[in-house]
């Protein structure tokens, strides 16, 4: 199998994880890693921008909305919508790992209410760019879900390792 075929298979698998809502933080972690794979695929022109953006931004908003509607599930550790800048940016911490997305639709009452509440607390960028390690994080996310690994220290160490090891090579 050619490298480009493998990458396309990973991207198509990532799209599969954008269906439905995560029921726990491990599933949410896999969803956000999948969304990063899709975003990278669009930036590299491997995925049609219209298809990627039609799923990416709305799905981030749907997952955040679902997490806000169901706090008892503890899907996300923290959420911050930075509405001071354009485009709007959402910072999400899931399983101790930060994800950020731009141009997220803020067109539902739940998100608007959250943005205007005291719960919308600043989360500073952690300095780790996840897109250069998107494929590796996606594979890791599938592994930790399959093995029910919830040790956040271990997860953070692995993401830090991936960031130092793979981001430099690309």
Buried (B, 14 or more C-beta within 10 A) or exposed (E): EEEEEEBBEBBEEBBEBBEEBBEBBBBBBBBBBBBBBBBBBBEEEBBEEEEBBEBBBBBBBBBBBBBBEEEEBEBBBEBBBBBEEEEBBBBBBBBBBBBBBBBBEBEBEBBEEBBEEEEBEEBEEBEBEBBBBBBBBBEBBBEBBEEEBBEEEEBBEBBEEBBEEBBEEE
